[in-house]
């Protein structure tokens, strides 16, 4: 199964991954992140990265 592309779906808060076989895999961001543990260093790195992004 080769990935063609993936995109964020804000209506479902998910990442939709499309494959060359015609399948679509939906990853639920709330479910994927609910038990996520972060450290102070990783939070600082993420905040720094987000502040550099131009939305």
N, CA, C and O atoms as a Tripos MOL2 file, in Angstrom:
@<TRIPOS>MOLECULE
protein
  220   219    55     0     0
PROTEIN
NO_CHARGES

@<TRIPOS>ATOM
      1 N           0.8530   -1.1700    0.0000 N.3       1 UNK1
      2 CA          0.0000    0.0000    0.0000 C.3       1 UNK1
      3 C           0.9010    1.2360    0.0000 C.2       1 UNK1
      4 O           1.5630    1.5290    0.9960 O.2       1 UNK1
      5 N           0.9230    1.9420   -1.0970 N.am      2 UNK2
      6 CA          1.7190    3.1700   -1.2060 C.3       2 UNK2
      7 C           0.8540    4.3800   -0.9210 C.2       2 UNK2
      8 O          -0.2720    4.4730   -1.4100 O.2       2 UNK2
      9 N           1.3690    5.3010   -0.1380 N.am      3 UNK3
     10 CA          0.6470    6.5330    0.1650 C.3       3 UNK3
     11 C           0.7380    7.4870   -1.0100 C.2       3 UNK3
     12 O           1.8230    7.7280   -1.5400 O.2       3 UNK3
     13 N          -0.4020    8.0330   -1.4170 N.am      4 UNK4
     14 CA         -0.4240    9.0610   -2.4490 C.3       4 UNK4
     15 C          -0.2480   10.4260   -1.7900 C.2       4 UNK4
     16 O           0.6480   11.1860   -2.1600 O.2       4 UNK4
     17 N          -1.0960   10.7360   -0.8200 N.am      5 UNK5
     18 CA         -0.9310   11.9660   -0.0470 C.3       5 UNK5
     19 C          -1.7840   11.8960    1.2160 C.2       5 UNK5
     20 O          -2.6440   11.0270    1.3640 O.2       5 UNK5
     21 N          -1.5210   12.8310    2.1160 N.am      6 UNK6
     22 CA         -2.2800   12.9320    3.3570 C.3       6 UNK6
     23 C          -2.6190   14.3900    3.5810 C.2       6 UNK6
     24 O          -1.8600   15.2820    3.2030 O.2       6 UNK6
     25 N          -3.7790   14.6270    4.2040 N.am      7 UNK7
     26 CA         -4.1880   16.0010    4.4880 C.3       7 UNK7
     27 C          -4.9480   16.0500    5.7980 C.2       7 UNK7
     28 O          -5.5790   15.0750    6.2070 O.2       7 UNK7
     29 N          -4.8790   17.2010    6.4490 N.am      8 UNK8
     30 CA         -5.6210   17.4230    7.6820 C.3       8 UNK8
     31 C          -7.0630   17.7560    7.3340 C.2       8 UNK8
     32 O          -7.3180   18.5850    6.4610 O.2       8 UNK8
     33 N          -8.0060   17.1110    8.0120 N.am      9 UNK9
     34 CA         -9.4290   17.3410    7.8060 C.3       9 UNK9
     35 C          -9.9660   18.0570    9.0470 C.2       9 UNK9
     36 O         -10.2230   17.4080   10.0610 O.2       9 UNK9
     37 N         -10.1430   19.4000    8.9870 N.am     10 UNK10
     38 CA        -10.5640   20.1410   10.1800 C.3      10 UNK10
     39 C         -11.9950   19.8260   10.6260 C.2      10 UNK10
     40 O         -12.3100   19.9910   11.8050 O.2      10 UNK10
     41 N         -12.8660   19.3790    9.7210 N.am     11 UNK11
     42 CA        -14.2430   19.0530   10.1100 C.3      11 UNK11
     43 C         -14.2900   17.8490   11.0520 C.2      11 UNK11
     44 O         -15.1390   17.7840   11.9410 O.2      11 UNK11
     45 N         -13.3840   16.9060   10.8550 N.am     12 UNK12
     46 CA        -13.3510   15.6950   11.6800 C.3      12 UNK12
     47 C         -12.1810   15.6750   12.6530 C.2      12 UNK12
     48 O         -12.0400   14.7290   13.4280 O.2      12 UNK12
     49 N         -11.3340   16.7130   12.6260 N.am     13 UNK13
     50 CA        -10.0900   16.7530   13.3970 C.3      13 UNK13
     51 C          -9.3230   15.4500   13.1890 C.2      13 UNK13
     52 O          -8.9900   14.7420   14.1400 O.2      13 UNK13
     53 N          -9.0550   15.1570   11.9210 N.am     14 UNK14
     54 CA         -8.3670   13.9230   11.5790 C.3      14 UNK14
     55 C          -7.3670   14.1700   10.4600 C.2      14 UNK14
     56 O          -7.3810   15.2130    9.8060 O.2      14 UNK14
     57 N          -6.5040   13.1890   10.2580 N.am     15 UNK15
     58 CA         -5.5990   13.1990    9.1180 C.3      15 UNK15
     59 C          -6.0770   12.0950    8.1890 C.2      15 UNK15
     60 O          -6.1450   10.9320    8.5880 O.2      15 UNK15
     61 N          -6.4050   12.4490    6.9590 N.am     16 UNK16
     62 CA         -6.8630   11.4900    5.9630 C.3      16 UNK16
     63 C          -5.6910   11.1240    5.0670 C.2      16 UNK16
     64 O          -5.0850   11.9900    4.4370 O.2      16 UNK16
     65 N          -5.3740    9.8260    5.0150 N.am     17 UNK17
     66 CA         -4.2570    9.3210    4.2200 C.3      17 UNK17
     67 C          -4.8440    8.5340    3.0540 C.2      17 UNK17
     68 O          -5.6070    7.5900    3.2580 O.2      17 UNK17
     69 N          -4.4880    8.9240    1.8340 N.am     18 UNK18
     70 CA         -4.9890    8.2690    0.6300 C.3      18 UNK18
     71 C          -3.8970    7.3950    0.0290 C.2      18 UNK18
     72 O          -2.7290    7.7820    0.0150 O.2      18 UNK18
     73 N          -4.2740    6.2090   -0.4720 N.am     19 UNK19
     74 CA         -3.2940    5.2610   -1.0010 C.3      19 UNK19
     75 C          -3.5060    5.0100   -2.4850 C.2      19 UNK19
     76 O          -4.5540    5.3300   -3.0460 O.2      19 UNK19
     77 N          -2.4850    4.4300   -3.1050 N.am     20 UNK20
     78 CA         -2.5700    4.1070   -4.5300 C.3      20 UNK20
     79 C          -3.5600    2.9730   -4.7880 C.2      20 UNK20
     80 O          -4.0260    2.8090   -5.9150 O.2      20 UNK20
     81 N          -3.8890    2.1890   -3.7610 N.am     21 UNK21
     82 CA         -4.8510    1.0980   -3.9050 C.3      21 UNK21
     83 C          -6.2900    1.5930   -3.8140 C.2      21 UNK21
     84 O          -7.2240    0.8010   -3.9410 O.2      21 UNK21
     85 N          -6.4800    2.8940   -3.5970 N.am     22 UNK22
     86 CA         -7.8190    3.4570   -3.5270 C.3      22 UNK22
     87 C          -8.4100    3.4980   -2.1300 C.2      22 UNK22
     88 O          -9.5890    3.8130   -1.9700 O.2      22 UNK22
     89 N          -7.6250    3.1900   -1.1290 N.am     23 UNK23
     90 CA         -8.1010    3.2260    0.2500 C.3      23 UNK23
     91 C          -7.8460    4.5920    0.8700 C.2      23 UNK23
     92 O          -6.9420    5.3250    0.4680 O.2      23 UNK23
     93 N          -8.6790    4.9140    1.8700 N.am     24 UNK24
     94 CA         -8.4710    6.1340    2.6400 C.3      24 UNK24
     95 C          -8.4410    5.7250    4.1120 C.2      24 UNK24
     96 O          -9.3740    5.0960    4.6110 O.2      24 UNK24
     97 N          -7.3660    6.0880    4.7940 N.am     25 UNK25
     98 CA         -7.2080    5.8150    6.2170 C.3      25 UNK25
     99 C          -7.4050    7.1250    6.9560 C.2      25 UNK25
    100 O          -6.7510    8.1200    6.6430 O.2      25 UNK25
    101 N          -8.3060    7.1350    7.9410 N.am     26 UNK26
    102 CA         -8.5520    8.3470    8.7270 C.3      26 UNK26
    103 C          -7.9860    8.1450   10.1280 C.2      26 UNK26
    104 O          -8.3730    7.2180   10.8400 O.2      26 UNK26
    105 N          -7.0680    9.0220   10.5110 N.am     27 UNK27
    106 CA         -6.4640    8.9810   11.8370 C.3      27 UNK27
    107 C          -7.1130   10.0740   12.6790 C.2      27 UNK27
    108 O          -6.9820   11.2600   12.3730 O.2      27 UNK27
    109 N          -7.8090    9.6770   13.7330 N.am     28 UNK28
    110 CA         -8.5020   10.6060   14.6230 C.3      28 UNK28
    111 C          -7.4700   11.2810   15.5290 C.2      28 UNK28
    112 O          -6.8460   10.6170   16.3570 O.2      28 UNK28
    113 N          -7.2890   12.5820   15.3790 N.am     29 UNK29
    114 CA         -6.2670   13.3060   16.1470 C.3      29 UNK29
    115 C          -6.5560   13.3000   17.6420 C.2      29 UNK29
    116 O          -5.6240   13.1970   18.4400 O.2      29 UNK29
    117 N          -7.8320   13.4070   18.0490 N.am     30 UNK30
    118 CA         -8.1560   13.3860   19.4840 C.3      30 UNK30
    119 C          -7.7460   12.0440   20.0820 C.2      30 UNK30
    120 O          -7.1550   11.9880   21.1600 O.2      30 UNK30
    121 N          -8.0680   10.9620   19.3650 N.am     31 UNK31
    122 CA         -7.7500    9.6220   19.8540 C.3      31 UNK31
    123 C          -6.2330    9.4010   19.8910 C.2      31 UNK31
    124 O          -5.7080    8.8210   20.8420 O.2      31 UNK31
    125 N          -5.5480    9.8590   18.8670 N.am     32 UNK32
    126 CA         -4.0950    9.6660   18.7870 C.3      32 UNK32
    127 C          -3.3510   10.4640   19.8530 C.2      32 UNK32
    128 O          -2.2750   10.0540   20.2880 O.2      32 UNK32
    129 N          -3.9040   11.5930   20.2770 N.am     33 UNK33
    130 CA         -3.2060   12.4760   21.2120 C.3      33 UNK33
    131 C          -3.6880   12.3750   22.6540 C.2      33 UNK33
    132 O          -3.1110   13.0210   23.5290 O.2      33 UNK33
    133 N          -4.7270   11.5850   22.9330 N.am     34 UNK34
    134 CA         -5.3350   11.6310   24.2630 C.3      34 UNK34
    135 C          -4.4010   11.1770   25.3840 C.2      34 UNK34
    136 O          -4.5220   11.6800   26.5010 O.2      34 UNK34
    137 N          -3.4920   10.2640   25.1390 N.am     35 UNK35
    138 CA         -2.5590    9.8200   26.1790 C.3      35 UNK35
    139 C          -1.1380   10.2900   25.9100 C.2      35 UNK35
    140 O          -0.1820    9.7320   26.4480 O.2      35 UNK35
    141 N          -1.0030   11.3070   25.0840 N.am     36 UNK36
    142 CA          0.3100   11.8270   24.7220 C.3      36 UNK36
    143 C           0.9530   12.5160   25.9180 C.2      36 UNK36
    144 O           0.3500   13.3810   26.5530 O.2      36 UNK36
    145 N           2.1630   12.1270   26.2060 N.am     37 UNK37
    146 CA          2.9200   12.7430   27.2930 C.3      37 UNK37
    147 C           4.0230   13.5940   26.6700 C.2      37 UNK37
    148 O           4.7360   13.1360   25.7770 O.2      37 UNK37
    149 N           4.1570   14.8110   27.1340 N.am     38 UNK38
    150 CA          5.1990   15.6920   26.6180 C.3      38 UNK38
    151 C           6.1500   16.0710   27.7420 C.2      38 UNK38
    152 O           5.8220   15.9640   28.9240 O.2      38 UNK38
    153 N           7.3220   16.5120   27.3480 N.am     39 UNK39
    154 CA          8.2920   17.0210   28.3110 C.3      39 UNK39
    155 C           8.3860   18.5250   28.1110 C.2      39 UNK39
    156 O           7.9140   19.0490   27.1020 O.2      39 UNK39
    157 N           8.9830   19.2130   29.0510 N.am     40 UNK40
    158 CA          9.1450   20.6560   28.9250 C.3      40 UNK40
    159 C           9.9160   20.9910   27.6510 C.2      40 UNK40
    160 O           9.5660   21.9370   26.9460 O.2      40 UNK40
    161 N          10.9630   20.2220   27.3520 N.am     41 UNK41
    162 CA         11.7620   20.4710   26.1520 C.3      41 UNK41
    163 C          10.9640   20.3050   24.8720 C.2      41 UNK41
    164 O          11.1030   21.1080   23.9490 O.2      41 UNK41
    165 N          10.1240   19.2680   24.8030 N.am     42 UNK42
    166 CA          9.3500   19.0500   23.5810 C.3      42 UNK42
    167 C           8.2710   20.1180   23.4210 C.2      42 UNK42
    168 O           7.9790   20.5280   22.2970 O.2      42 UNK42
    169 N           7.6770   20.5740   24.5170 N.am     43 UNK43
    170 CA          6.6810   21.6450   24.4300 C.3      43 UNK43
    171 C           7.3180   22.9430   23.9590 C.2      43 UNK43
    172 O           6.7320   23.6670   23.1550 O.2      43 UNK43
    173 N           8.5120   23.2420   24.4540 N.am     44 UNK44
    174 CA          9.2220   24.4590   24.0260 C.3      44 UNK44
    175 C           9.5720   24.3860   22.5470 C.2      44 UNK44
    176 O           9.4340   25.3750   21.8270 O.2      44 UNK44
    177 N          10.0240   23.2230   22.0890 N.am     45 UNK45
    178 CA         10.3790   23.0590   20.6780 C.3      45 UNK45
    179 C           9.1470   23.2170   19.8020 C.2      45 UNK45
    180 O           9.2150   23.8510   18.7490 O.2      45 UNK45
    181 N           8.0230   22.6480   20.2220 N.am     46 UNK46
    182 CA          6.7880   22.7570   19.4490 C.3      46 UNK46
    183 C           6.3000   24.1990   19.4080 C.2      46 UNK46
    184 O           5.8970   24.6850   18.3520 O.2      46 UNK46
    185 N           6.3310   24.8800   20.5360 N.am     47 UNK47
    186 CA          5.9110   26.2840   20.5900 C.3      47 UNK47
    187 C           6.7960   27.1440   19.7010 C.2      47 UNK47
    188 O           6.3070   28.0340   19.0050 O.2      47 UNK47
    189 N           8.0880   26.8830   19.7230 N.am     48 UNK48
    190 CA          9.0310   27.6260   18.8860 C.3      48 UNK48
    191 C           8.7350   27.3970   17.4110 C.2      48 UNK48
    192 O           8.7600   28.3370   16.6160 O.2      48 UNK48
    193 N           8.4550   26.1500   17.0440 N.am     49 UNK49
    194 CA          8.1460   25.8170   15.6470 C.3      49 UNK49
    195 C           6.8510   26.4960   15.2020 C.2      49 UNK49
    196 O           6.7870   27.0530   14.1060 O.2      49 UNK49
    197 N           5.8340   26.4520   16.0380 N.am     50 UNK50
    198 CA          4.5380   27.0450   15.6890 C.3      50 UNK50
    199 C           4.6590   28.5540   15.5240 C.2      50 UNK50
    200 O           4.0310   29.1330   14.6380 O.2      50 UNK50
    201 N           5.4620   29.1960   16.3710 N.am     51 UNK51
    202 CA          5.5950   30.6530   16.2780 C.3      51 UNK51
    203 C           6.2980   31.0780   14.9920 C.2      51 UNK51
    204 O           6.1490   32.2200   14.5590 O.2      51 UNK51
    205 N           7.0690   30.1690   14.3690 N.am     52 UNK52
    206 CA          7.7490   30.4750   13.1090 C.3      52 UNK52
    207 C           6.8560   30.2440   11.8940 C.2      52 UNK52
    208 O           7.1630   30.7200   10.8010 O.2      52 UNK52
    209 N           5.7590   29.5200   12.0750 N.am     53 UNK53
    210 CA          4.8570   29.2110   10.9560 C.3      53 UNK53
    211 C           3.9900   30.4220   10.6410 C.2      53 UNK53
    212 O           3.5980   31.1720   11.5350 O.2      53 UNK53
    213 N           3.7040   30.5970    9.3840 N.am     54 UNK54
    214 CA          2.8290   31.6870    8.9430 C.3      54 UNK54
    215 C           1.5210   31.0790    8.4660 C.2      54 UNK54
    216 O           1.4570   30.4820    7.3910 O.2      54 UNK54
    217 N           0.4840   31.2340    9.2700 N.am     55 UNK55
    218 CA         -0.8120   30.6420    8.9190 C.3      55 UNK55
    219 C          -1.6420   31.6060    8.1380 C.2      55 UNK55
    220 O          -2.7660   31.2840    7.7550 O.2      55 UNK55
@<TRIPOS>BOND
     1     1     2 1
     2     2     3 1
     3     3     4 2
     4     3     5 am
     5     5     6 1
     6     6     7 1
     7     7     8 2
     8     7     9 am
     9     9    10 1
    10    10    11 1
    11    11    12 2
    12    11    13 am
    13    13    14 1
    14    14    15 1
    15    15    16 2
    16    15    17 am
    17    17    18 1
    18    18    19 1
    19    19    20 2
    20    19    21 am
    21    21    22 1
    22    22    23 1
    23    23    24 2
    24    23    25 am
    25    25    26 1
    26    26    27 1
    27    27    28 2
    28    27    29 am
    29    29    30 1
    30    30    31 1
    31    31    32 2
    32    31    33 am
    33    33    34 1
    34    34    35 1
    35    35    36 2
    36    35    37 am
    37    37    38 1
    38    38    39 1
    39    39    40 2
    40    39    41 am
    41    41    42 1
    42    42    43 1
    43    43    44 2
    44    43    45 am
    45    45    46 1
    46    46    47 1
    47    47    48 2
    48    47    49 am
    49    49    50 1
    50    50    51 1
    51    51    52 2
    52    51    53 am
    53    53    54 1
    54    54    55 1
    55    55    56 2
    56    55    57 am
    57    57    58 1
    58    58    59 1
    59    59    60 2
    60    59    61 am
    61    61    62 1
    62    62    63 1
    63    63    64 2
    64    63    65 am
    65    65    66 1
    66    66    67 1
    67    67    68 2
    68    67    69 am
    69    69    70 1
    70    70    71 1
    71    71    72 2
    72    71    73 am
    73    73    74 1
    74    74    75 1
    75    75    76 2
    76    75    77 am
    77    77    78 1
    78    78    79 1
    79    79    80 2
    80    79    81 am
    81    81    82 1
    82    82    83 1
    83    83    84 2
    84    83    85 am
    85    85    86 1
    86    86    87 1
    87    87    88 2
    88    87    89 am
    89    89    90 1
    90    90    91 1
    91    91    92 2
    92    91    93 am
    93    93    94 1
    94    94    95 1
    95    95    96 2
    96    95    97 am
    97    97    98 1
    98    98    99 1
    99    99   100 2
   100    99   101 am
   101   101   102 1
   102   102   103 1
   103   103   104 2
   104   103   105 am
   105   105   106 1
   106   106   107 1
   107   107   108 2
   108   107   109 am
   109   109   110 1
   110   110   111 1
   111   111   112 2
   112   111   113 am
   113   113   114 1
   114   114   115 1
   115   115   116 2
   116   115   117 am
   117   117   118 1
   118   118   119 1
   119   119   120 2
   120   119   121 am
   121   121   122 1
   122   122   123 1
   123   123   124 2
   124   123   125 am
   125   125   126 1
   126   126   127 1
   127   127   128 2
   128   127   129 am
   129   129   130 1
   130   130   131 1
   131   131   132 2
   132   131   133 am
   133   133   134 1
   134   134   135 1
   135   135   136 2
   136   135   137 am
   137   137   138 1
   138   138   139 1
   139   139   140 2
   140   139   141 am
   141   141   142 1
   142   142   143 1
   143   143   144 2
   144   143   145 am
   145   145   146 1
   146   146   147 1
   147   147   148 2
   148   147   149 am
   149   149   150 1
   150   150   151 1
   151   151   152 2
   152   151   153 am
   153   153   154 1
   154   154   155 1
   155   155   156 2
   156   155   157 am
   157   157   158 1
   158   158   159 1
   159   159   160 2
   160   159   161 am
   161   161   162 1
   162   162   163 1
   163   163   164 2
   164   163   165 am
   165   165   166 1
   166   166   167 1
   167   167   168 2
   168   167   169 am
   169   169   170 1
   170   170   171 1
   171   171   172 2
   172   171   173 am
   173   173   174 1
   174   174   175 1
   175   175   176 2
   176   175   177 am
   177   177   178 1
   178   178   179 1
   179   179   180 2
   180   179   181 am
   181   181   182 1
   182   182   183 1
   183   183   184 2
   184   183   185 am
   185   185   186 1
   186   186   187 1
   187   187   188 2
   188   187   189 am
   189   189   190 1
   190   190   191 1
   191   191   192 2
   192   191   193 am
   193   193   194 1
   194   194   195 1
   195   195   196 2
   196   195   197 am
   197   197   198 1
   198   198   199 1
   199   199   200 2
   200   199   201 am
   201   201   202 1
   202   202   203 1
   203   203   204 2
   204   203   205 am
   205   205   206 1
   206   206   207 1
   207   207   208 2
   208   207   209 am
   209   209   210 1
   210   210   211 1
   211   211   212 2
   212   211   213 am
   213   213   214 1
   214   214   215 1
   215   215   216 2
   216   215   217 am
   217   217   218 1
   218   218   219 1
   219   219   220 2
@<TRIPOS>SUBSTRUCTURE
     1 UNK1         2 RESIDUE 1 A UNK
     2 UNK2         6 RESIDUE 1 A UNK
     3 UNK3        10 RESIDUE 1 A UNK
     4 UNK4        14 RESIDUE 1 A UNK
     5 UNK5        18 RESIDUE 1 A UNK
     6 UNK6        22 RESIDUE 1 A UNK
     7 UNK7        26 RESIDUE 1 A UNK
     8 UNK8        30 RESIDUE 1 A UNK
     9 UNK9        34 RESIDUE 1 A UNK
    10 UNK10       38 RESIDUE 1 A UNK
    11 UNK11       42 RESIDUE 1 A UNK
    12 UNK12       46 RESIDUE 1 A UNK
    13 UNK13       50 RESIDUE 1 A UNK
    14 UNK14       54 RESIDUE 1 A UNK
    15 UNK15       58 RESIDUE 1 A UNK
    16 UNK16       62 RESIDUE 1 A UNK
    17 UNK17       66 RESIDUE 1 A UNK
    18 UNK18       70 RESIDUE 1 A UNK
    19 UNK19       74 RESIDUE 1 A UNK
    20 UNK20       78 RESIDUE 1 A UNK
    21 UNK21       82 RESIDUE 1 A UNK
    22 UNK22       86 RESIDUE 1 A UNK
    23 UNK23       90 RESIDUE 1 A UNK
    24 UNK24       94 RESIDUE 1 A UNK
    25 UNK25       98 RESIDUE 1 A UNK
    26 UNK26      102 RESIDUE 1 A UNK
    27 UNK27      106 RESIDUE 1 A UNK
    28 UNK28      110 RESIDUE 1 A UNK
    29 UNK29      114 RESIDUE 1 A UNK
    30 UNK30      118 RESIDUE 1 A UNK
    31 UNK31      122 RESIDUE 1 A UNK
    32 UNK32      126 RESIDUE 1 A UNK
    33 UNK33      130 RESIDUE 1 A UNK
    34 UNK34      134 RESIDUE 1 A UNK
    35 UNK35      138 RESIDUE 1 A UNK
    36 UNK36      142 RESIDUE 1 A UNK
    37 UNK37      146 RESIDUE 1 A UNK
    38 UNK38      150 RESIDUE 1 A UNK
    39 UNK39      154 RESIDUE 1 A UNK
    40 UNK40      158 RESIDUE 1 A UNK
    41 UNK41      162 RESIDUE 1 A UNK
    42 UNK42      166 RESIDUE 1 A UNK
    43 UNK43      170 RESIDUE 1 A UNK
    44 UNK44      174 RESIDUE 1 A UNK
    45 UNK45      178 RESIDUE 1 A UNK
    46 UNK46      182 RESIDUE 1 A UNK
    47 UNK47      186 RESIDUE 1 A UNK
    48 UNK48      190 RESIDUE 1 A UNK
    49 UNK49      194 RESIDUE 1 A UNK
    50 UNK50      198 RESIDUE 1 A UNK
    51 UNK51      202 RESIDUE 1 A UNK
    52 UNK52      206 RESIDUE 1 A UNK
    53 UNK53      210 RESIDUE 1 A UNK
    54 UNK54      214 RESIDUE 1 A UNK
    55 UNK55      218 RESIDUE 1 A UNK
